[in-house]
Amino acid sequence: MNVDEKTAKFKSSHGGKEYYFCCAACKTSFDKNPGKYVKA
């Protein structure tokens, strides 16, 4: 899914990079296990 960084209400930082999310549930899932979603 593509999320517009300018209008995204939810974001997290991981490894010095910002990640933007469509909803709180997606952000929560990412925050619990970012390694599942980010390639090393």
CHARMM-style PDB file with segment names, atoms N, HN, CA, C and O in Angstrom:
ATOM      1  N   MET     1       0.838  -1.176   0.000  1.00  0.00      PROA
ATOM      2  CA  MET     1       0.000   0.000   0.000  1.00  0.00      PROA
ATOM      3  C   MET     1       0.883   1.239   0.000  1.00  0.00      PROA
ATOM      4  O   MET     1       1.899   1.287   0.694  1.00  0.00      PROA
ATOM      5  N   ASN     2       0.499   2.221  -0.765  1.00  0.00      PROA
ATOM      6  HN  ASN     2      -0.326   2.182  -1.329  1.00  0.00      PROA
ATOM      7  CA  ASN     2       1.208   3.497  -0.772  1.00  0.00      PROA
ATOM      8  C   ASN     2       0.489   4.469   0.150  1.00  0.00      PROA
ATOM      9  O   ASN     2      -0.734   4.596   0.109  1.00  0.00      PROA
ATOM     10  N   VAL     3       1.270   5.153   0.986  1.00  0.00      PROA
ATOM     11  HN  VAL     3       2.264   5.049   1.019  1.00  0.00      PROA
ATOM     12  CA  VAL     3       0.715   6.124   1.917  1.00  0.00      PROA
ATOM     13  C   VAL     3       1.407   7.456   1.657  1.00  0.00      PROA
ATOM     14  O   VAL     3       2.633   7.515   1.565  1.00  0.00      PROA
ATOM     15  N   ASP     4       0.628   8.513   1.542  1.00  0.00      PROA
ATOM     16  HN  ASP     4      -0.368   8.465   1.617  1.00  0.00      PROA
ATOM     17  CA  ASP     4       1.176   9.846   1.308  1.00  0.00      PROA
ATOM     18  C   ASP     4       1.805  10.356   2.609  1.00  0.00      PROA
ATOM     19  O   ASP     4       1.109  10.529   3.609  1.00  0.00      PROA
ATOM     20  N   GLU     5       3.099  10.592   2.595  1.00  0.00      PROA
ATOM     21  HN  GLU     5       3.665  10.452   1.783  1.00  0.00      PROA
ATOM     22  CA  GLU     5       3.811  11.044   3.792  1.00  0.00      PROA
ATOM     23  C   GLU     5       3.268  12.367   4.317  1.00  0.00      PROA
ATOM     24  O   GLU     5       3.305  12.617   5.522  1.00  0.00      PROA
ATOM     25  N   LYS     6       2.772  13.203   3.438  1.00  0.00      PROA
ATOM     26  HN  LYS     6       2.742  13.000   2.460  1.00  0.00      PROA
ATOM     27  CA  LYS     6       2.276  14.521   3.839  1.00  0.00      PROA
ATOM     28  C   LYS     6       0.966  14.445   4.609  1.00  0.00      PROA
ATOM     29  O   LYS     6       0.680  15.316   5.430  1.00  0.00      PROA
ATOM     30  N   THR     7       0.174  13.423   4.357  1.00  0.00      PROA
ATOM     31  HN  THR     7       0.406  12.715   3.689  1.00  0.00      PROA
ATOM     32  CA  THR     7      -1.138  13.328   4.995  1.00  0.00      PROA
ATOM     33  C   THR     7      -1.262  12.158   5.979  1.00  0.00      PROA
ATOM     34  O   THR     7      -2.296  12.003   6.628  1.00  0.00      PROA
ATOM     35  N   ALA     8      -0.223  11.342   6.091  1.00  0.00      PROA
ATOM     36  HN  ALA     8       0.618  11.468   5.564  1.00  0.00      PROA
ATOM     37  CA  ALA     8      -0.275  10.177   6.980  1.00  0.00      PROA
ATOM     38  C   ALA     8      -0.400  10.625   8.441  1.00  0.00      PROA
ATOM     39  O   ALA     8       0.333  11.501   8.900  1.00  0.00      PROA
ATOM     40  N   LYS     9      -1.326  10.017   9.145  1.00  0.00      PROA
ATOM     41  HN  LYS     9      -1.921   9.306   8.772  1.00  0.00      PROA
ATOM     42  CA  LYS     9      -1.531  10.337  10.562  1.00  0.00      PROA
ATOM     43  C   LYS     9      -0.649   9.489  11.464  1.00  0.00      PROA
ATOM     44  O   LYS     9      -0.429   9.837  12.624  1.00  0.00      PROA
ATOM     45  N   PHE    10      -0.141   8.373  10.936  1.00  0.00      PROA
ATOM     46  HN  PHE    10      -0.319   8.091   9.993  1.00  0.00      PROA
ATOM     47  CA  PHE    10       0.607   7.428  11.757  1.00  0.00      PROA
ATOM     48  C   PHE    10       1.994   7.210  11.181  1.00  0.00      PROA
ATOM     49  O   PHE    10       2.144   6.952   9.987  1.00  0.00      PROA
ATOM     50  N   LYS    11       3.020   7.316  12.040  1.00  0.00      PROA
ATOM     51  HN  LYS    11       2.899   7.526  13.010  1.00  0.00      PROA
ATOM     52  CA  LYS    11       4.384   7.052  11.581  1.00  0.00      PROA
ATOM     53  C   LYS    11       5.224   6.510  12.716  1.00  0.00      PROA
ATOM     54  O   LYS    11       4.930   6.725  13.892  1.00  0.00      PROA
ATOM     55  N   SER    12       6.271   5.807  12.341  1.00  0.00      PROA
ATOM     56  HN  SER    12       6.509   5.633  11.385  1.00  0.00      PROA
ATOM     57  CA  SER    12       7.223   5.237  13.289  1.00  0.00      PROA
ATOM     58  C   SER    12       8.621   5.396  12.719  1.00  0.00      PROA
ATOM     59  O   SER    12       8.801   5.521  11.508  1.00  0.00      PROA
ATOM     60  N   SER    13       9.599   5.389  13.598  1.00  0.00      PROA
ATOM     61  HN  SER    13       9.453   5.287  14.582  1.00  0.00      PROA
ATOM     62  CA  SER    13      11.001   5.424  13.191  1.00  0.00      PROA
ATOM     63  C   SER    13      11.618   4.067  13.472  1.00  0.00      PROA
ATOM     64  O   SER    13      11.333   3.430  14.486  1.00  0.00      PROA
ATOM     65  N   HSD    14      12.476   3.636  12.544  1.00  0.00      PROA
ATOM     66  HN  HSD    14      12.707   4.153  11.720  1.00  0.00      PROA
ATOM     67  CA  HSD    14      13.197   2.376  12.736  1.00  0.00      PROA
ATOM     68  C   HSD    14      14.476   2.446  11.928  1.00  0.00      PROA
ATOM     69  O   HSD    14      14.443   2.725  10.730  1.00  0.00      PROA
ATOM     70  N   GLY    15      15.593   2.199  12.569  1.00  0.00      PROA
ATOM     71  HN  GLY    15      15.620   1.973  13.542  1.00  0.00      PROA
ATOM     72  CA  GLY    15      16.876   2.201  11.881  1.00  0.00      PROA
ATOM     73  C   GLY    15      17.209   3.537  11.233  1.00  0.00      PROA
ATOM     74  O   GLY    15      17.868   3.582  10.194  1.00  0.00      PROA
ATOM     75  N   GLY    16      16.753   4.622  11.847  1.00  0.00      PROA
ATOM     76  HN  GLY    16      16.217   4.584  12.691  1.00  0.00      PROA
ATOM     77  CA  GLY    16      17.044   5.948  11.323  1.00  0.00      PROA
ATOM     78  C   GLY    16      16.170   6.368  10.153  1.00  0.00      PROA
ATOM     79  O   GLY    16      16.453   7.377   9.507  1.00  0.00      PROA
ATOM     80  N   LYS    17      15.129   5.624   9.872  1.00  0.00      PROA
ATOM     81  HN  LYS    17      14.900   4.805  10.397  1.00  0.00      PROA
ATOM     82  CA  LYS    17      14.239   5.930   8.757  1.00  0.00      PROA
ATOM     83  C   LYS    17      12.806   6.044   9.262  1.00  0.00      PROA
ATOM     84  O   LYS    17      12.421   5.360  10.210  1.00  0.00      PROA
ATOM     85  N   GLU    18      12.020   6.909   8.629  1.00  0.00      PROA
ATOM     86  HN  GLU    18      12.333   7.465   7.859  1.00  0.00      PROA
ATOM     87  CA  GLU    18      10.615   7.077   8.980  1.00  0.00      PROA
ATOM     88  C   GLU    18       9.752   6.174   8.113  1.00  0.00      PROA
ATOM     89  O   GLU    18       9.993   6.027   6.915  1.00  0.00      PROA
ATOM     90  N   TYR    19       8.741   5.570   8.734  1.00  0.00      PROA
ATOM     91  HN  TYR    19       8.545   5.689   9.708  1.00  0.00      PROA
ATOM     92  CA  TYR    19       7.776   4.729   8.034  1.00  0.00      PROA
ATOM     93  C   TYR    19       6.378   5.265   8.317  1.00  0.00      PROA
ATOM     94  O   TYR    19       6.059   5.617   9.452  1.00  0.00      PROA
ATOM     95  N   TYR    20       5.550   5.324   7.284  1.00  0.00      PROA
ATOM     96  HN  TYR    20       5.809   5.037   6.361  1.00  0.00      PROA
ATOM     97  CA  TYR    20       4.225   5.909   7.383  1.00  0.00      PROA
ATOM     98  C   TYR    20       3.156   4.845   7.175  1.00  0.00      PROA
ATOM     99  O   TYR    20       3.339   3.913   6.393  1.00  0.00      PROA
ATOM    100  N   PHE    21       2.026   4.993   7.889  1.00  0.00      PROA
ATOM    101  HN  PHE    21       1.877   5.750   8.525  1.00  0.00      PROA
ATOM    102  CA  PHE    21       0.998   3.965   7.899  1.00  0.00      PROA
ATOM    103  C   PHE    21      -0.385   4.540   7.642  1.00  0.00      PROA
ATOM    104  O   PHE    21      -0.661   5.705   7.928  1.00  0.00      PROA
ATOM    105  N   CYS    22      -1.250   3.685   7.092  1.00  0.00      PROA
ATOM    106  HN  CYS    22      -1.026   2.739   6.860  1.00  0.00      PROA
ATOM    107  CA  CYS    22      -2.618   4.076   6.768  1.00  0.00      PROA
ATOM    108  C   CYS    22      -3.515   4.114   7.995  1.00  0.00      PROA
ATOM    109  O   CYS    22      -4.494   4.859   8.025  1.00  0.00      PROA
ATOM    110  N   CYS    23      -3.188   3.317   9.010  1.00  0.00      PROA
ATOM    111  HN  CYS    23      -2.392   2.712   8.985  1.00  0.00      PROA
ATOM    112  CA  CYS    23      -4.053   3.253  10.191  1.00  0.00      PROA
ATOM    113  C   CYS    23      -3.241   2.844  11.418  1.00  0.00      PROA
ATOM    114  O   CYS    23      -2.099   2.398  11.310  1.00  0.00      PROA
ATOM    115  N   ALA    24      -3.860   3.009  12.581  1.00  0.00      PROA
ATOM    116  HN  ALA    24      -4.787   3.372  12.668  1.00  0.00      PROA
ATOM    117  CA  ALA    24      -3.193   2.691  13.839  1.00  0.00      PROA
ATOM    118  C   ALA    24      -2.861   1.205  13.950  1.00  0.00      PROA
ATOM    119  O   ALA    24      -1.829   0.847  14.517  1.00  0.00      PROA
ATOM    120  N   ALA    25      -3.712   0.347  13.424  1.00  0.00      PROA
ATOM    121  HN  ALA    25      -4.551   0.638  12.963  1.00  0.00      PROA
ATOM    122  CA  ALA    25      -3.462  -1.097  13.505  1.00  0.00      PROA
ATOM    123  C   ALA    25      -2.192  -1.482  12.753  1.00  0.00      PROA
ATOM    124  O   ALA    25      -1.419  -2.312  13.232  1.00  0.00      PROA
ATOM    125  N   CYS    26      -1.973  -0.898  11.601  1.00  0.00      PROA
ATOM    126  HN  CYS    26      -2.601  -0.224  11.212  1.00  0.00      PROA
ATOM    127  CA  CYS    26      -0.756  -1.199  10.826  1.00  0.00      PROA
ATOM    128  C   CYS    26       0.486  -0.695  11.570  1.00  0.00      PROA
ATOM    129  O   CYS    26       1.506  -1.382  11.614  1.00  0.00      PROA
ATOM    130  N   LYS    27       0.398   0.487  12.145  1.00  0.00      PROA
ATOM    131  HN  LYS    27      -0.431   1.046  12.109  1.00  0.00      PROA
ATOM    132  CA  LYS    27       1.519   1.031  12.909  1.00  0.00      PROA
ATOM    133  C   LYS    27       1.829   0.141  14.113  1.00  0.00      PROA
ATOM    134  O   LYS    27       2.993  -0.140  14.395  1.00  0.00      PROA
ATOM    135  N   THR    28       0.800  -0.297  14.815  1.00  0.00      PROA
ATOM    136  HN  THR    28      -0.146  -0.068  14.586  1.00  0.00      PROA
ATOM    137  CA  THR    28       0.987  -1.157  15.985  1.00  0.00      PROA
ATOM    138  C   THR    28       1.669  -2.465  15.607  1.00  0.00      PROA
ATOM    139  O   THR    28       2.576  -2.919  16.305  1.00  0.00      PROA
ATOM    140  N   SER    29       1.237  -3.068  14.513  1.00  0.00      PROA
ATOM    141  HN  SER    29       0.500  -2.700  13.946  1.00  0.00      PROA
ATOM    142  CA  SER    29       1.859  -4.312  14.043  1.00  0.00      PROA
ATOM    143  C   SER    29       3.327  -4.094  13.725  1.00  0.00      PROA
ATOM    144  O   SER    29       4.172  -4.910  14.094  1.00  0.00      PROA
ATOM    145  N   PHE    30       3.635  -3.000  13.044  1.00  0.00      PROA
ATOM    146  HN  PHE    30       2.949  -2.338  12.745  1.00  0.00      PROA
ATOM    147  CA  PHE    30       5.013  -2.676  12.701  1.00  0.00      PROA
ATOM    148  C   PHE    30       5.846  -2.464  13.966  1.00  0.00      PROA
ATOM    149  O   PHE    30       6.950  -2.997  14.084  1.00  0.00      PROA
ATOM    150  N   ASP    31       5.318  -1.688  14.902  1.00  0.00      PROA
ATOM    151  HN  ASP    31       4.422  -1.255  14.806  1.00  0.00      PROA
ATOM    152  CA  ASP    31       6.059  -1.377  16.132  1.00  0.00      PROA
ATOM    153  C   ASP    31       6.375  -2.628  16.949  1.00  0.00      PROA
ATOM    154  O   ASP    31       7.414  -2.686  17.607  1.00  0.00      PROA
ATOM    155  N   LYS    32       5.505  -3.619  16.917  1.00  0.00      PROA
ATOM    156  HN  LYS    32       4.661  -3.572  16.383  1.00  0.00      PROA
ATOM    157  CA  LYS    32       5.733  -4.854  17.665  1.00  0.00      PROA
ATOM    158  C   LYS    32       6.858  -5.694  17.067  1.00  0.00      PROA
ATOM    159  O   LYS    32       7.586  -6.371  17.794  1.00  0.00      PROA
ATOM    160  N   ASN    33       7.001  -5.648  15.726  1.00  0.00      PROA
ATOM    161  HN  ASN    33       6.410  -5.098  15.136  1.00  0.00      PROA
ATOM    162  CA  ASN    33       8.003  -6.483  15.065  1.00  0.00      PROA
ATOM    163  C   ASN    33       8.434  -5.856  13.737  1.00  0.00      PROA
ATOM    164  O   ASN    33       8.063  -6.361  12.677  1.00  0.00      PROA
ATOM    165  N   PRO    34       9.209  -4.766  13.772  1.00  0.00      PROA
ATOM    166  CA  PRO    34       9.584  -4.100  12.530  1.00  0.00      PROA
ATOM    167  C   PRO    34      10.425  -4.972  11.594  1.00  0.00      PROA
ATOM    168  O   PRO    34      10.368  -4.805  10.375  1.00  0.00      PROA
ATOM    169  N   GLY    35      11.194  -5.887  12.148  1.00  0.00      PROA
ATOM    170  HN  GLY    35      11.240  -6.022  13.137  1.00  0.00      PROA
ATOM    171  CA  GLY    35      12.022  -6.758  11.328  1.00  0.00      PROA
ATOM    172  C   GLY    35      11.214  -7.617  10.367  1.00  0.00      PROA
ATOM    173  O   GLY    35      11.724  -8.042   9.330  1.00  0.00      PROA
ATOM    174  N   LYS    36       9.978  -7.870  10.701  1.00  0.00      PROA
ATOM    175  HN  LYS    36       9.563  -7.526  11.544  1.00  0.00      PROA
ATOM    176  CA  LYS    36       9.090  -8.656   9.837  1.00  0.00      PROA
ATOM    177  C   LYS    36       8.757  -7.882   8.558  1.00  0.00      PROA
ATOM    178  O   LYS    36       8.474  -8.485   7.523  1.00  0.00      PROA
ATOM    179  N   TYR    37       8.791  -6.554   8.631  1.00  0.00      PROA
ATOM    180  HN  TYR    37       9.021  -6.064   9.472  1.00  0.00      PROA
ATOM    181  CA  TYR    37       8.349  -5.711   7.524  1.00  0.00      PROA
ATOM    182  C   TYR    37       9.465  -4.992   6.790  1.00  0.00      PROA
ATOM    183  O   TYR    37       9.278  -4.547   5.658  1.00  0.00      PROA
ATOM    184  N   VAL    38      10.633  -4.874   7.427  1.00  0.00      PROA
ATOM    185  HN  VAL    38      10.786  -5.236   8.347  1.00  0.00      PROA
ATOM    186  CA  VAL    38      11.751  -4.129   6.837  1.00  0.00      PROA
ATOM    187  C   VAL    38      12.859  -5.079   6.451  1.00  0.00      PROA
ATOM    188  O   VAL    38      13.301  -5.893   7.262  1.00  0.00      PROA
ATOM    189  N   LYS    39      13.307  -4.977   5.217  1.00  0.00      PROA
ATOM    190  HN  LYS    39      12.947  -4.315   4.558  1.00  0.00      PROA
ATOM    191  CA  LYS    39      14.448  -5.790   4.779  1.00  0.00      PROA
ATOM    192  C   LYS    39      15.725  -5.216   5.370  1.00  0.00      PROA
ATOM    193  O   LYS    39      15.928  -4.001   5.365  1.00  0.00      PROA
ATOM    194  N   ALA    40      16.567  -6.071   5.869  1.00  0.00      PROA
ATOM    195  HN  ALA    40      16.402  -7.058   5.873  1.00  0.00      PROA
ATOM    196  CA  ALA    40      17.825  -5.642   6.497  1.00  0.00      PROA
ATOM    197  C   ALA    40      18.831  -5.214   5.474  1.00  0.00      PROA
ATOM    198  OT1 ALA    40      19.944  -4.824   5.828  1.00  0.00      PROA
TER     199      ALA     40
END
